[in-house]
Amino acid sequence: MANIRNDGQSSVSIDHAELIGGDINLNVRNLHRTEHLSFARASVASSHFSADLPTIPPMIEEGEELTGLYVFPINQPFTIDAKTNYLLPMVRPHVIMERYGLISKYFSFAPSSGKAQRAYRLQSDRFISSGNCIVRDMDRIVGETRLPNLAAQNKFDFSLGIDPDIVYKENVTLISSTTFYDENIRAKHTHYESSTYRNSTRDTYEIHLIIQNYKSRSITVEYQQICSTFYRIIALTTVLDNNLFVRDDSTIKSTLSLNAYDIQSYSYTLVVVQ
């Protein structure tokens, strides 16, 4: 929805207007009022003038791309009463919403437990301008999020809170630890004295993950184990779980499916350097 607001004491008639969506940066302090309104021609409306305007509500036409921005013309003149917000449907995209549970955490050798996030993945067939978005799921309002400027076919992931019905526990076991002199660190810091170098530690951990679904329906869970800058992933092994877990730079990821009232166990081996 486009929200056009008239804070003045008189009604205003708009002969022609277009809305611009995207990442727009203006130095407002240096703009004159006429420059600020250059996108639309406006005049104060008298009572007899506003009566001549069409009674059919105006529509915002489909946006056209212009140098990284999108222009949305309004198809006919309209009047905004004093102290009024004028709402117009701006975009009518075909949107695909994917629902999933999200377990996203930073790697730690200490045991951890918690609940998944109520996460969604949104994809639109056309550009959507940034703004607040009310989310409806199963014909009910389930939350609100802030959308960025979203290109057509691009995806946006967000979460709306905790899902109490998806519970996880994770135990981390140290299998081996080796101290060594890391040549990679030496190559990056050749301008330092050798006395400043320190030995690195290569640790091998076995991660055991348990996820329990308390829902009466099947679910999809996306798992993310993020390694901070203190750790560098060397190897990932998932022999028992048929490579369910994959490495994406400094993050271990997996997409898991659980049936209704299901409990599943997963494990993988991680080799990190710190």
Residue frames relative to the residue before (quaternion, step in Angstrom):
aa qw qx qy qz dx dy dz
M 1.0000 0.0000 0.0000 0.0000 0.00 0.00 0.00
A 0.2896 -0.7146 0.6087 0.1869 3.55 -1.16 0.74
N 0.1748 -0.7835 0.5926 0.0664 3.57 -0.84 1.03
I 0.0297 -0.7931 0.6074 -0.0350 3.59 -0.36 1.29
R 0.1168 -0.8471 0.5184 -0.0012 3.55 -0.49 1.20
N 0.1426 -0.7576 0.6332 0.0690 3.56 -1.05 0.89
D 0.1275 -0.8188 0.5586 0.0355 3.58 -0.39 1.26
G 0.5086 0.6882 -0.4001 0.3279 3.59 1.28 -0.05
Q 0.6140 -0.5662 0.4228 0.3518 3.52 -1.40 0.09
S 0.7445 0.3271 -0.1900 0.5501 3.60 1.26 -0.33
S 0.5606 -0.5752 0.4669 0.3698 3.55 -1.24 0.43
V 0.2254 -0.7699 0.5889 0.0979 3.55 -1.18 0.64
S 0.1974 -0.7606 0.6058 0.1246 3.56 -0.97 0.87
I 0.2135 -0.7650 0.6003 0.0933 3.53 -0.98 0.93
D 0.3088 -0.7661 0.5375 0.1696 3.57 -0.59 1.16
H 0.7904 -0.0656 0.0991 0.6010 3.54 0.92 -0.97
A 0.0952 0.7987 -0.5882 0.0840 3.58 -0.93 0.84
E 0.0362 -0.7528 0.6549 0.0559 3.49 -1.29 0.47
L 0.3160 -0.7369 0.5729 0.1700 3.53 -1.09 0.80
I 0.2048 -0.7772 0.5877 0.0930 3.55 -1.02 0.84
G 0.0983 -0.8040 0.5862 0.0199 3.56 -0.77 1.08
G 0.5179 0.6152 -0.4799 0.3507 3.54 -1.14 0.69
D 0.6681 -0.4748 0.3839 0.4253 3.54 -1.31 -0.28
I 0.0464 0.8203 -0.5602 0.1056 3.57 0.00 1.35
N 0.0747 -0.7970 0.5993 0.0075 3.56 -0.78 1.08
L 0.0446 0.7950 -0.5988 0.0866 3.57 -0.64 1.18
N 0.3427 -0.6843 0.6001 0.2325 3.53 -1.16 0.71
V 0.2354 -0.8437 0.4646 0.1302 3.54 0.29 1.33
R 0.6209 0.5772 -0.3571 0.3922 3.61 0.98 -0.70
N 0.7234 0.4256 -0.2450 0.4853 3.60 1.14 -0.58
L 0.5606 0.6090 -0.3903 0.4030 3.59 1.26 0.05
H 0.3422 -0.6848 0.5972 0.2395 3.56 -1.09 0.76
R 0.6609 -0.5225 0.3546 0.4056 3.57 -1.16 0.49
T 0.6617 0.5046 -0.3292 0.4463 3.62 0.90 -0.81
E 0.6401 0.5066 -0.3342 0.4711 3.59 1.07 -0.66
H 0.6405 0.5424 -0.3261 0.4350 3.56 1.00 -0.81
L 0.7460 0.3637 -0.2089 0.5173 3.61 1.11 -0.63
S 0.3350 0.7881 -0.4743 0.2043 3.57 1.22 0.32
F 0.6113 0.5637 -0.3628 0.4207 3.60 1.15 -0.39
A 0.7945 0.1888 -0.1048 0.5676 3.62 1.20 -0.30
R 0.3155 -0.7016 0.5993 0.2217 3.55 -1.19 0.60
A 0.0241 0.8192 -0.5678 0.0771 3.59 -0.59 1.15
S 0.0051 -0.7742 0.6328 0.0137 3.53 -1.23 0.57
V 0.5608 -0.5820 0.4560 0.3726 3.56 -1.21 0.50
A 0.3141 -0.7851 0.5099 0.1578 3.55 -0.73 1.06
S 0.2600 -0.7129 0.6257 0.1806 3.54 -1.09 0.76
S 0.6823 -0.5090 0.3202 0.4158 3.57 -1.22 0.34
H 0.6924 0.4592 -0.3079 0.4635 3.62 0.90 -0.77
F 0.6179 0.5404 -0.3609 0.4427 3.62 1.11 -0.56
S 0.6760 0.4986 -0.3067 0.4476 3.57 0.86 -0.91
A 0.6107 0.5552 -0.3626 0.4329 3.60 1.11 -0.50
D 0.6463 0.5295 -0.3214 0.4456 3.57 1.19 -0.50
L 0.5578 0.6149 -0.3974 0.3909 3.59 1.20 -0.28
P 0.6226 -0.5582 0.3832 0.3923 3.61 -1.12 0.56
T 0.4261 -0.7040 0.5109 0.2486 3.56 -1.07 0.78
I 0.5734 0.5625 -0.3889 0.4511 3.59 1.23 -0.32
P 0.4815 -0.6795 0.4566 0.3130 3.62 -0.74 0.95
P 0.5004 -0.6497 0.4732 0.3220 3.60 -1.02 0.71
M 0.2583 -0.7410 0.5983 0.1617 3.52 -1.32 0.32
I 0.3711 -0.6832 0.5786 0.2464 3.53 -1.20 0.60
E 0.3515 -0.7640 0.5074 0.1876 3.55 -0.64 1.16
E 0.6815 -0.4855 0.3537 0.4180 3.54 -1.30 0.28
G 0.4927 -0.6985 0.4444 0.2681 3.54 -0.95 0.92
E 0.2135 -0.7457 0.6193 0.1218 3.52 -1.27 0.62
E 0.4696 -0.6924 0.4760 0.2711 3.56 -0.95 0.91
L 0.0349 0.7839 -0.6165 0.0645 3.57 -0.99 0.92
T 0.8287 -0.2435 0.1108 0.4916 3.59 -0.40 1.31
G 0.7742 -0.3566 0.1797 0.4911 3.56 0.83 0.98
L 0.6725 0.3972 -0.2958 0.5501 3.58 1.30 0.05
Y 0.3067 -0.7295 0.5745 0.2088 3.58 -1.30 0.22
V 0.2187 -0.7778 0.5832 0.0835 3.55 -0.91 1.05
F 0.1025 -0.7941 0.5991 0.0085 3.58 -0.84 1.08
P 0.1996 -0.7980 0.5553 0.1226 3.66 -0.24 1.17
I 0.3166 -0.6873 0.6164 0.2176 3.56 -1.24 0.63
N 0.4548 -0.7862 0.3593 0.2143 3.55 -0.53 1.25
Q 0.8181 0.0897 -0.0462 0.5662 3.67 1.12 -0.27
P 0.6314 -0.5228 0.3936 0.4161 3.62 -1.23 0.30
F 0.0028 -0.7859 0.6183 -0.0004 3.54 -1.25 0.48
T 0.3298 -0.7349 0.5647 0.1796 3.54 -1.31 0.36
I 0.1681 -0.7563 0.6249 0.0957 3.55 -1.07 0.83
D 0.3878 -0.7267 0.5197 0.2267 3.57 -0.69 1.06
A 0.6472 -0.5208 0.3886 0.3986 3.56 -1.27 0.40
K 0.8481 0.0977 -0.0996 0.5112 3.55 -1.14 0.78
T 0.5180 0.6428 -0.3867 0.4109 3.56 0.99 0.87
N 0.2761 -0.6967 0.6335 0.1925 3.51 -1.26 0.62
Y 0.1691 -0.7876 0.5894 0.0610 3.57 -0.76 1.10
L 0.1276 -0.8227 0.5535 0.0221 3.57 -0.49 1.23
L 0.0007 0.7844 -0.6195 0.0292 3.54 -0.96 0.97
P 0.4726 -0.6328 0.5183 0.3281 3.59 -1.00 0.74
M 0.2298 -0.8289 0.5019 0.0902 3.57 -0.63 1.14
V 0.8042 0.0601 0.0103 0.5912 3.58 0.86 -0.95
R 0.1109 -0.7771 0.6173 0.0529 3.56 -1.00 0.86
P 0.0753 0.8451 -0.5248 0.0690 3.57 0.56 1.12
H 0.4078 -0.6158 0.5920 0.3225 3.50 -1.37 0.19
V 0.0842 -0.8361 0.5413 -0.0281 3.54 -0.42 1.29
I 0.1864 -0.7419 0.6350 0.1079 3.54 -1.09 0.84
M 0.0876 -0.7913 0.6050 0.0161 3.56 -0.80 1.07
E 0.1251 -0.7832 0.6078 0.0394 3.55 -0.79 1.09
R 0.2086 -0.7894 0.5700 0.0918 3.56 -0.76 1.09
Y 0.1598 0.7796 -0.5957 0.1091 3.58 -0.98 0.84
G 0.4441 -0.6413 0.5425 0.3116 3.53 -1.32 0.23
L 0.1877 -0.8032 0.5607 0.0720 3.57 -0.87 0.95
I 0.0605 -0.7405 0.6689 0.0222 3.52 -0.94 1.05
S 0.1088 0.7931 -0.5830 0.1391 3.57 -0.33 1.27
K 0.1493 0.7982 -0.5576 0.1725 3.57 -0.58 1.17
Y 0.4622 -0.6462 0.5303 0.2961 3.53 -1.31 0.38
F 0.5532 -0.6382 0.4286 0.3211 3.53 -1.03 0.86
S 0.1149 0.7532 -0.6407 0.0949 3.52 -1.05 0.91
F 0.4618 -0.6885 0.4798 0.2874 3.57 -1.06 0.71
A 0.5639 0.5756 -0.3945 0.4416 3.60 1.27 0.00
P 0.5691 -0.5787 0.4426 0.3812 3.63 -1.10 0.55
S 0.0680 -0.7959 0.6014 0.0181 3.56 -1.12 0.67
S 0.0191 -0.7746 0.6321 0.0116 3.53 -1.28 0.45
G 0.1920 0.7871 -0.5708 0.1338 3.54 -1.21 0.39
K 0.4935 -0.6245 0.5153 0.3178 3.52 -1.34 -0.34
A 0.5470 -0.6282 0.4495 0.3226 3.54 -1.18 0.59
Q 0.4783 -0.6273 0.5312 0.3091 3.53 -1.33 0.35
R 0.4291 -0.6386 0.5650 0.2982 3.57 -1.21 0.58
A 0.0260 0.8518 -0.5156 0.0886 3.55 0.01 1.32
Y 0.1214 -0.7708 0.6234 0.0500 3.53 -1.27 0.62
R 0.1785 -0.7427 0.6345 0.1183 3.53 -1.28 0.54
L 0.1436 -0.8170 0.5580 0.0221 3.56 -0.56 1.22
Q 0.0264 0.7731 -0.6329 0.0331 3.55 -1.07 0.86
S 0.1389 -0.8046 0.5765 0.0311 3.57 -0.84 1.05
D 0.4735 -0.6782 0.4846 0.2847 3.56 -1.17 0.58
R 0.7774 0.1842 -0.1376 0.5855 3.61 1.28 0.00
F 0.7002 -0.4729 0.3318 0.4195 3.55 -1.29 0.30
I 0.1003 -0.7591 0.6412 0.0505 3.56 -1.09 0.86
S 0.3704 -0.7322 0.5297 0.2146 3.55 -0.79 1.03
S 0.6118 -0.5774 0.3964 0.3678 3.57 -1.14 0.62
G 0.3461 0.7235 -0.5489 0.2356 3.55 -1.15 0.64
N 0.6676 -0.4806 0.3786 0.4241 3.54 -1.32 0.02
C 0.1186 -0.7900 0.6009 0.0297 3.55 -1.08 0.80
I 0.2398 -0.7417 0.6132 0.1282 3.57 -0.80 1.09
V 0.2222 -0.8005 0.5494 0.0892 3.58 -0.69 1.12
R 0.0954 -0.7711 0.6289 0.0278 3.54 -0.89 1.04
D 0.0027 -0.7759 0.6299 -0.0341 3.55 -0.97 0.93
M 0.8242 0.0007 -0.0660 0.5624 3.56 -0.75 1.10
D 0.6757 -0.5439 0.2636 0.4220 3.55 0.98 1.05
R 0.6635 0.4450 -0.3258 0.5056 3.59 1.16 0.55
I 0.4927 -0.6405 0.4981 0.3144 3.55 -1.12 0.70
V 0.0892 -0.8300 0.5505 -0.0010 3.57 -0.67 1.15
G 0.8097 -0.1709 0.1004 0.5523 3.61 1.20 -0.03
E 0.3081 -0.7208 0.5920 0.1873 3.50 -1.39 -0.02
T 0.0262 -0.7906 0.6118 0.0018 3.56 -1.08 0.76
R 0.4303 -0.6631 0.5451 0.2792 3.53 -1.33 0.17
L 0.2430 -0.7840 0.5587 0.1191 3.57 -0.62 1.17
P 0.3637 -0.6771 0.5818 0.2661 3.58 -1.13 0.61
N 0.6265 -0.4290 0.4230 0.4945 3.59 -1.26 -0.20
L 0.0786 -0.8432 0.5309 -0.0325 3.55 -0.40 1.28
A 0.3517 -0.7490 0.5283 0.1903 3.56 -0.65 1.15
A 0.6398 -0.5239 0.3972 0.3981 3.55 -1.24 0.47
Q 0.8415 0.1427 -0.1737 0.4912 3.55 -1.03 0.99
N 0.5061 0.6114 -0.4470 0.4125 3.59 1.24 0.11
K 0.3394 -0.7495 0.5376 0.1845 3.58 -1.18 0.53
F 0.1143 -0.7758 0.6190 0.0441 3.53 -1.15 0.76
D 0.1726 -0.7908 0.5838 0.0639 3.56 -0.74 1.12
F 0.1107 0.7798 -0.6092 0.0930 3.55 -1.01 0.84
S 0.2387 -0.7539 0.5914 0.1580 3.56 -1.27 0.36
L 0.3051 -0.7817 0.5307 0.1190 3.54 -1.17 0.73
G 0.7836 -0.2507 0.1570 0.5463 3.59 1.20 0.23
I 0.6879 -0.4886 0.3663 0.3924 3.52 -1.37 -0.10
D 0.2339 -0.7215 0.6312 0.1621 3.56 -1.18 0.70
P 0.2946 -0.8056 0.4836 0.1740 3.63 -0.28 1.18
D 0.6546 0.5469 -0.3092 0.4205 3.60 1.21 -0.35
I 0.6898 0.3836 -0.2799 0.5465 3.61 1.25 0.00
V 0.0022 0.8300 -0.5502 0.0920 3.55 -0.27 1.34
Y 0.0631 -0.8036 0.5910 0.0306 3.57 -1.02 0.78
K 0.0963 -0.7366 0.6638 0.0867 3.51 -1.36 0.47
E 0.0494 -0.8051 0.5910 -0.0004 3.56 -0.98 0.84
N 0.0997 -0.7770 0.6210 0.0266 3.53 -0.89 1.05
V 0.1654 -0.7802 0.6002 0.0607 3.55 -1.01 0.88
T 0.0869 -0.8020 0.5909 0.0036 3.57 -0.77 1.11
L 0.3462 -0.7247 0.5588 0.2067 3.57 -0.86 0.98
I 0.2388 -0.7937 0.5493 0.1064 3.57 -0.64 1.17
S 0.7891 -0.1257 0.1151 0.5901 3.58 0.91 -0.91
S 0.0988 -0.7775 0.6192 0.0490 3.54 -1.28 0.47
T 0.0159 -0.8062 0.5896 -0.0474 3.56 -0.80 1.06
T 0.2544 -0.7530 0.5887 0.1472 3.55 -0.96 0.89
F 0.0893 0.7985 -0.5858 0.1065 3.57 -0.87 0.94
Y 0.4954 -0.6209 0.5152 0.3220 3.54 -1.35 0.28
D 0.2692 -0.8079 0.5106 0.1187 3.58 -0.44 1.26
E 0.3260 -0.7637 0.5295 0.1736 3.59 -0.49 1.20
N 0.5806 0.5824 -0.3797 0.4238 3.61 1.12 -0.53
I 0.6510 0.4951 -0.3139 0.4822 3.56 0.99 -0.78
R 0.6407 0.5317 -0.3246 0.4488 3.59 0.99 -0.82
A 0.6626 0.5119 -0.3097 0.4505 3.59 0.99 -0.82
K 0.6839 0.4881 -0.2891 0.4588 3.58 1.05 -0.67
H 0.7850 0.2912 -0.1297 0.5312 3.60 1.15 -0.54
T 0.1372 0.8339 -0.5227 0.1118 3.58 0.91 0.87
H 0.6323 0.5384 -0.3454 0.4370 3.63 1.16 -0.39
Y 0.5983 0.5378 -0.3720 0.4631 3.60 1.27 -0.04
E 0.5525 -0.5690 0.4822 0.3721 3.52 -1.26 0.35
S 0.5892 -0.6069 0.3985 0.3545 3.55 -1.07 0.75
S 0.5945 0.5907 -0.3699 0.4010 3.58 1.14 -0.52
T 0.6322 0.5390 -0.3366 0.4434 3.58 1.22 -0.39
Y 0.5392 0.6212 -0.4150 0.3888 3.58 1.21 -0.27
R 0.1165 -0.7678 0.6228 0.0956 3.52 -1.19 0.57
N 0.5589 -0.5965 0.4527 0.3563 3.53 -1.16 0.50
S 0.3367 -0.7200 0.5723 0.2017 3.53 -1.20 0.63
T 0.3162 -0.7336 0.5726 0.1841 3.52 -1.30 0.37
R 0.1863 -0.7575 0.6184 0.0954 3.53 -0.91 1.01
D 0.0503 -0.8161 0.5750 -0.0283 3.55 -0.52 1.24
T 0.1884 -0.7549 0.6191 0.1064 3.53 -1.11 0.79
Y 0.0671 -0.8104 0.5817 -0.0209 3.54 -0.68 1.18
E 0.2249 -0.7110 0.6429 0.1748 3.51 -1.25 0.58
I 0.1614 -0.7909 0.5875 0.0572 3.56 -0.69 1.15
H 0.0871 -0.7868 0.6109 0.0120 3.55 -0.80 1.07
L 0.0791 -0.8241 0.5600 -0.0311 3.56 -0.55 1.25
I 0.0711 -0.7687 0.6350 0.0270 3.57 -0.99 0.92
I 0.0470 -0.7826 0.6207 -0.0006 3.56 -0.86 1.02
Q 0.1031 -0.7941 0.5983 0.0285 3.56 -0.89 0.98
N 0.2005 -0.7742 0.5953 0.0776 3.54 -0.92 1.05
Y 0.1770 -0.8083 0.5570 0.0712 3.57 -0.53 1.19
K 0.5151 0.6580 -0.4147 0.3602 3.60 1.23 0.02
S 0.4860 -0.6554 0.5005 0.2894 3.55 -1.29 0.42
R 0.6911 0.3745 -0.2720 0.5551 3.59 1.24 0.40
S 0.5842 -0.5743 0.4392 0.3689 3.54 -1.26 0.39
I 0.1545 -0.7964 0.5824 0.0518 3.57 -1.16 0.62
T 0.2919 -0.6908 0.6243 0.2188 3.51 -1.41 0.23
V 0.0930 -0.7878 0.6085 0.0208 3.55 -0.91 0.98
E 0.1668 -0.7553 0.6263 0.0972 3.55 -0.97 0.92
Y 0.1779 -0.8034 0.5673 0.0316 3.52 -0.75 1.20
Q 0.0002 0.7848 -0.6190 0.0298 3.56 -0.98 0.93
Q 0.0616 -0.7612 0.6456 0.0084 3.55 -0.80 1.11
I 0.1380 -0.8279 0.5429 0.0271 3.57 -0.34 1.29
C 0.2364 -0.7584 0.5924 0.1337 3.56 -0.83 1.01
S 0.3870 -0.7362 0.5095 0.2206 3.57 -0.72 1.08
T 0.7191 -0.4426 0.3172 0.4316 3.56 -1.32 0.00
F 0.5683 0.5962 -0.3887 0.4130 3.60 1.22 -0.22
Y 0.7568 0.3121 -0.1703 0.5485 3.58 1.22 -0.43
R 0.1237 -0.7572 0.6355 0.0862 3.54 -1.19 0.64
I 0.3629 -0.7543 0.5068 0.2062 3.59 -0.61 1.15
I 0.1963 -0.7827 0.5842 0.0870 3.55 -0.88 1.02
A 0.8100 -0.0667 0.0982 0.5743 3.59 0.86 -0.93
L 0.1258 -0.7536 0.6420 0.0638 3.52 -1.31 0.58
T 0.0229 -0.8008 0.5979 -0.0249 3.56 -0.82 1.02
T 0.0395 0.7793 -0.6232 0.0518 3.57 -0.91 0.99
V 0.0471 -0.8487 0.5268 -0.0007 3.55 0.42 1.23
L 0.7335 0.4617 -0.2531 0.4299 3.58 0.78 -1.04
D 0.7718 0.3816 -0.1859 0.4734 3.60 1.03 -0.73
N 0.5147 -0.7054 0.3951 0.2854 3.57 1.15 0.69
N 0.6650 -0.5502 0.2976 0.4080 3.55 0.88 1.04
L 0.1891 0.7887 -0.5550 0.1848 3.58 0.91 0.87
F 0.7316 0.3737 -0.2077 0.5310 3.56 1.12 -0.69
V 0.0762 -0.7947 0.6022 0.0008 3.55 -0.92 0.97
R 0.4073 -0.6927 0.5436 0.2425 3.52 -1.26 0.51
D 0.0253 -0.7647 0.6438 -0.0101 3.55 -0.95 0.99
D 0.7829 -0.2251 0.0812 0.5743 3.54 0.06 1.38
S 0.8122 -0.2190 0.1701 0.5133 3.62 -0.54 -1.11
T 0.6431 0.5010 -0.3122 0.4878 3.59 1.25 0.37
I 0.2652 -0.7157 0.6236 0.1692 3.54 -1.11 0.78
K 0.0542 -0.8268 0.5592 -0.0265 3.57 -0.72 1.10
S 0.0753 0.7746 -0.6272 0.0303 3.52 -1.28 0.48
T 0.2086 -0.7334 0.6316 0.1408 3.54 -1.21 0.63
L 0.0651 -0.8375 0.5398 -0.0552 3.54 -0.49 1.27
S 0.2174 -0.7656 0.5951 0.1118 3.56 -1.14 0.73
L 0.0486 -0.7880 0.6138 0.0017 3.54 -0.97 0.93
N 0.4183 -0.6902 0.5343 0.2513 3.55 -1.05 0.80
A 0.7070 -0.4264 0.3372 0.4524 3.56 -1.32 0.07
Y 0.8533 0.0340 -0.0762 0.5147 3.57 -1.00 0.95
D 0.3818 0.7532 -0.4458 0.2971 3.55 1.14 0.68
I 0.1386 -0.7330 0.6572 0.1081 3.53 -1.31 0.55
Q 0.0124 -0.8062 0.5907 -0.0312 3.56 -0.75 1.04
S 0.2093 -0.7595 0.6067 0.1066 3.53 -1.17 0.78
Y 0.0491 -0.7857 0.6165 -0.0128 3.55 -1.03 0.86
S 0.0200 -0.7956 0.6052 0.0177 3.55 -1.18 0.51
Y 0.0631 0.7666 -0.6386 0.0231 3.51 -1.25 0.55
T 0.3726 -0.7129 0.5550 0.2119 3.54 -1.29 0.46
L 0.1060 -0.8048 0.5841 -0.0009 3.52 -0.89 1.03
V 0.1434 -0.7664 0.6226 0.0667 3.55 -0.95 0.97
V 0.0181 0.8090 -0.5839 0.0655 3.57 -0.64 1.14
V 0.2650 -0.7234 0.6147 0.1693 3.51 -1.33 0.46
Q 0.0156 0.7961 -0.6047 0.0171 3.55 -0.97 0.86
